[in-house]
Amino acid sequence: MIDIDQYLDFGFPVDQIKFFICMMASYPFAMILKRLPNANMKHILSIVLGITYCSFSLGAYSWVHSLISSTVVYILVNVLPRRVAHIYVFVFAMGYMSASHWYRMYVDYMGWTMDFTAPQMVLTLKLTSFAWNLYDGSRPVAELSADEKKRSIKKIPTLLEFYGFVYYFPTFLAGPTIEIGDYLRYTSGEMFSEFKTIPSSGFAALKTFVLGLLCFPILTLGGTYTVAYLFTPEFAMEPLYLRVFRMWFHIVLSRFKYYFGWYVSEGSAILSGMSYNGLKDGVPTWDRLTNVVPLKVELASNIRDVSTYWNMGTADWLKTYVYLRLAPAGTKPSFKSTIGTYAVSAFWHGFYPGYYIFFVLSAFLTEVAKDIRRKIRPYFVSGPKDTPIQPFKLGYDIIGSMITAWFLNFYGASFLILSFDKTLVLWRSFSFMPPIILVGSFFILRFLVPTPKSQKVVTKYA
């Protein structure tokens, strides 16, 4: 058998080149998918290509994990009572994902080689949301929120429909996750019922693909200014101002590999038609599966914007199926919901210490941002409509953006470093001040700074 890996040495890791080939192949296949005359043919094409992509880029039998886990979930929702099936599915899917992470750590500790765990993480979101949607479909309509009604499904899809949903190829490898209801409406044509034919999405797909290509030069720059430099003796010896800048700069560059992958993946989803998200001013929009808005992430004035515009599919899943579900019916999410959500997110990512350091500190950063909005922001706005008091509100926003960007990048370094020891090396180069400032700010704002009397209780964060 011919080993094609020897022909794919272009200076990048072979696994990443194979991954890119699959994403590029999705564009012509997406045009075919969009034009297939019936739903069954669309399901079959997605299944065949999803399995083929997995075998080609991640290993000959890597697709077996997705087949086993999805089949077990399908059996669970068929044999268990609807009122509890979603809980068993959540436990099983997260358990399978966890076992996969442990295996990954055993065979490639601290490594970044691509394997089956990447699509398995996306699949975990799809399988758990599928079970929740079925559960919501069995509940009284009066108990559901508007969003839950929209996402709910009344009956279990056929096995062919289900596997088509599992292996939907434009987003199978890199995400984002998709909802079962959206997928079924897409393949049945119901999503485009207001049109005689499916509207053209070629220009929107090309625009998204070009945005991905624009990220590539910065991605390659990240190969020179690596995160690994941040825990070297050379970095610790640099002047403070240079350490502050380089810490921010190196982490920003590391994000462009995600921007590149998500844009290219989204482009093929748009081309397939699955990204259709209704009409705006009579013009079709194609942002249903948008997974990131880089400028809003990099220039965010608060952590809410970062959470909203980074890995949007996962953020939506965490909000819809974890954060809001942890709050008792009729109550608003509390600090416990925030901690629980970040804990699930860390658990979903894996078991390296760096993940848990990042998400615990992010939970504190989220709560600090909430308190700043409640207790500090009112001094920079006036009236019931929160009219900005200029130029002070502008200064508040600029300083907020700088602080958000730097602190989130500092804590995010542990997410990329993975190691507890190396995280401490980075923290030591800043005399441990950033985490001390964060925790200190939390207690000062939460327990010492009073809320302005005219300020109503606000649960959203800045």
N, C-alpha and C positions, 0 to 999 in steps of 0.2 A: 504494500500500500504506500502511495506517495506521501511523504511528509511535506505538507505545504508550508510549514512554519519557516523552513529555510529560505523561502522566497518572500517572506514578509518582514525581513529585517531592514527597516528604514530609519533606524535610530531611536524608535519608540518601542516600548514593550510589545511583544507579539500579541498578548491578550488584548491590549488596548486597540491595536490595529484591527484585529478580528472584530472587536466590538464596533468599531467605526464602520467597517465594511457592512456589517449587518444593518446598522442604522441608515447607511446610504442606500442599501438594497430596498429598504422600506419605502422609498419614494416611488419608484415605478410600481411596486406591488400595491401601494396605497391607492394609486390611480386605478388599478385593476379592481381592487376591493370596492371602491366607490361605485363602479359600474356593473358589478355582478347583479344579475337579474332577481335573485331571491336570497332570503336570509340564510338558508342552509348552506349555500355555496360560500357565503361570507364567513360563516362559522368554520367551515372546513378549511378555507384558505388560512384563517388565523391560526387554527390548530397546527396545520402542517408547517407554516412558517415559524411560529413560536417555538416549536420543538426543534426545527432545523437550526434556528439562530442559536438556541441554547447548546445544541450539540456541537456546532461549529466553533463558537466563541468561548465556551466555558467547559467543554469536555464532552465526550461521546455520550455518556449516560447521565449528564447533569440534569437533564429534563425529567428524570425519574422522580426527583424530589417534588417538583411541582405537580406531577401526576398523582403521586401517592397522597400528598397533603390535601389537594383539592378533592380527590375521590373520597377521602375520609370525611371531609366537611360535607360533601353532598350526601353521604350516607347518614351523617348525624342529623342534618335538617329534615331528612325523610323519616327517621325512626323515632326521634325524640319529640316530646311535646313542644309546641311552638313557644310556649311561655318560658322555657329554659334552654332551648337549643342554642340560642345566641351566646349564652354564658359558656356552654361546653365548647362551642366553636372557638370562642375567644381564647379559652384556656388551652385548647389543643393547638391552635394556630401559633400562639405565642410560645407554647412549649416546643413545638417543632422548630420554630425559628431559633429558640434558645439553644436547643441541641445542635442545630446547624452552626451557630456561633461558637459553641464549645469545640466542635470538631474543627472548625476553621482555626481557632486558636491553637489547637493541638498540632495541626499539620503546617501552619504558616504563622507562627506567633509574631505579632507586630508587623506582619507583612501586608502589602496592599495589592497583591496579585488578585485579579478578578476571578471569581468562581460562582457557583450556583447560589450563594447567599445573597448576591445582589438582586436578581429577580425574585428570590424567595421573600425578601423584605417587602417588595412591592406587592407580591401575591398575598402576604399576610394581611395587608391593609384591605385588599379586595375581598378576601374570604370573610374577614370579620365584619366588614361593612355590609356584605351580602346577607349574613345572618341577622344583623340588626335590622336591615330593611325588611326581611321576612317577619321578624318579630313585630315591628311597627305596623306591618300590614294586617296583623291579627288583632291589634288593639282597637278599642273604640275610637272612632275618629275624633270625638270631643277631647280625648286625652292627648292628642298629637299636636305638636307645634306645626306651623306652616311648612317649615323645612322638612320635618319628619314625614308629613303627608306627601310632599313632593318626591321624597326618596323612597318611600315604602313600596313594596310589591305584595300582591295578594296571594300569588301562587308560586310554587317552585318551578323554575324553568326546566325544560327538557335537558337531558344530559348533553346533547349536542350544543344547545344554547349555552349551557354552563361552561363547557370546555372552550367554546369560542370566546366567552368572556374572560376566562382564565388566561388564554394564550393570545389575546388581541395583540398582534405583533408590533404595531408602531410604538407601543409603550411597554411591552413585556420586559425588556431588558433594563431600561433606565427609568421607567415611570413616565409621568405620574400615574397614580392609581386612578381607576375609573369606577363609576357606579354601575351596578347591574341594570338598574332601570334605564339609565342613559344608553347603555350598550344595546339593550333590547329594542328601545325606541329607534336607535340608529339603524340596526340591522333589518328591522321590519319596515323601515321607511317612515314610521310615524313621526319621527323628528322633523321631517321635511314635508309634512302634510299640507302646509300652506303654499307650497310650490308645485308646479306641474312637473318640474325636474329638479334634481339636486343642484343648488346654485354653485357657481364656480368658486373654488377656494385657492386657485393656483397662485394668484398674486400674494395673498396672505401667507401661504406656505413659503413662497420664495423670500418674502420679507423676513420671516422668522429664521429661515435657513441662513440668510445673509448675516443676520445678527449673530448667529452662532459662529460663522466664519470670522467675524470681526473679533470675537473673543479668542480666537486661536493664537494670534501673535502674543497676546498677554499671557495666555496659558503657557506658551513656550518660555516666556520670560520667567515664569514661576519655577522653571527647572534650574535657573541660575540663582535666583534669590529664594532659597528653600526655607521651609520651616525649621529644618534641622539646625540651621545656623543659630537659631535663637537660644539653644541650650549649650553653646560652645563657650569656652573660656574667652575667646576673642570678642564675642558679643558682650559678655559681662564686663570687659575692660573698656568698652567704648564710653564716651561721654553720655550723660543722662539724656540730653536732648536727642542724640542720635539713636539711643536705645528706644526711646519713646516713638520716634519716627519709624525705625526699622521694624519694630514689633508690629506696628500697624500695617506697614507696607508689605511685609512678607505674608501676613495672614490674608490680606486683600487679594494678593496674586494667587494664593492657593484656591480661592473660590472660583476662579475662572474655568477650571476644568469642569465644574458642575454647571456653570452657565453654558458652556459649550455643549455638553452632553444633553442638557435639558432642552436647549433651543433646537438642536438637530432632531431630537426625538419628537418635540412638539410639532415641528414642521411637517413631518410625515403624517402625524395625526390630523393636522389641519387638511392636508391633501386628501386624506381618506374621507373627510367630511365629519368625522366623529367630534371635532372641536366646535361644531356649530352651536351657537349660544343665543339664538334669537335675532330679532331685528332691532336696530337702533337707528332712529330717524329714517326708517325704510331700507336700511342697508344691512346685509347679513354681517354678524360678528362671529369671530372664530377664536374666542378666548376661553372656551370651556375647560381646556386642558393646559392652560398657561400655568407653568410651574415656578416661574421666578420673574421678577422685574428688577434687574440689577441696579439701576439708578436709584430706585426707591429703597433698596437694601443698603447701598453704600452711603446714601445721603439721608438716611432715616434720622428724624429728630427724636425718636423714642423707640423703645423696644417693641411696642405694638406694631409699628410699621415693619420692622425687621421680621417679626413672626408672621405678619400678614403676607409679605411679598417674597419670602424665602421658602423654597420647597413647599409651595402652596398646597399641593395635593396632600402631603403628609400633615401639614398644619391644619387643613380642613378636617382630616380624619381625626386628629387628636382633639380638636374642638368639638366635633359632632358626636364622636363615639366614646370619648373619654372624659373630657373636661365638663361638658354639660350633663353627661350621664352620672357623674360622681356626685352632683348636687341633688339632694332630696327634692322630690316633686314640689313645685311651688316656691322654692327658695332659689336664691342667687348663688353662683359658685363662690366658694370661700378660698382662703389660703390653702386649706386642705386639698381642694380641687386643683389648685395650681401645682402643689407639690406632687400630687398623685399623677397629674398629666406629665410633668417632667420625668417622673420616675418611670412611667410606661414608655416614654420616648427613649430614655436611656436603655431600658430593658430591651426595647425593639432594636436598638442599634447594636447591642452586644454587651460584653462584660469587661472590656478594658477599663481600668480605673479612670482614664481621662474622660470618658463619656459621662461618668457619674459626677466627677468634679465639675464639668461644664454645666450639666443640667441642674445640679443643686444650686450653684451660684447664679444660674439664669433665673431660677425661681425667686431668689432673693432680689435679683435685679428687676424682675417683673413687679414685685411688691413695692420696691423703692419707687419705681416709675408710677405706680398707682397713687402712692402717697404724695409724690411731687405734684401730680395732677390735682389731687384734692386740696393740698395744703399750701403749695407754692404758686402754681399757675394762676389761681384767682387774683393774685396781686398784679398780673400782667394783662388782664382782660377786664372788661366792665360791661354791666348791663345783662339782661336775661339772655341775650344772643352771644355773649362772650366776645364783644367787640374788642379787637386788639388795641392795647395802649402803646402806641409807637413813640419813639423807636425801641422802647423797652421790650416789647413782645418779640421784635426781630432779634434782639440780642439774646433773649431767652431761647428762641428757636435755634440760633446758631450755636450757642454754647451747649444746648441739649444735643444737637447733632454730633458735635465733636466728642462730648463725653460718652454718648451712646456708642459711637463708632469705636473709640479707643478701648473702652472697658469690655465691650462685647468681643472685640478681636483678641484682647488679652485673655479673657476666659476661654474663648474659642480655641486658643492655641492648645489647650489640654485635650480638646476633642481630636485634634490632628496628631498631637504627639503620642497620645494613647497611654503613655507610661506615667505612673505616679511620681517616680524618682525624677524623671526629666522635667515634669511639671514643676516640681519643687526647685529644680535648678533655675528655671525661668523666673519663678517667683522670687527666688533669692537675689537675682540680679536687680530686682526692684525693691529689695528689703521687705518683701511681703506686704507692701503698702496697699496695692489694689484690693485684695480680698479683705484686708482690715478696714479700708475705707468703705467698702460695700456693706459689710455686716454692721459696722458702726452707724452708717447712714440709715440702715433699716431700723435699728432700735431707736435712734434719735427721732426720725420722722414718724415712726409708728407710735411711740410712747411719750415723747417730749414736746414735739411741735404741735400746737393746737390747730384745729381746722377753723378757717375763717367762718364767723357766725353766719354770714350771708350765703355761704357755700352749701348747696344741697349735697347730700351724700351721693357720691359718684362711684360706680363700680368699675368703670372702664379705666384703663391706665393710659398715661401720657403718650 
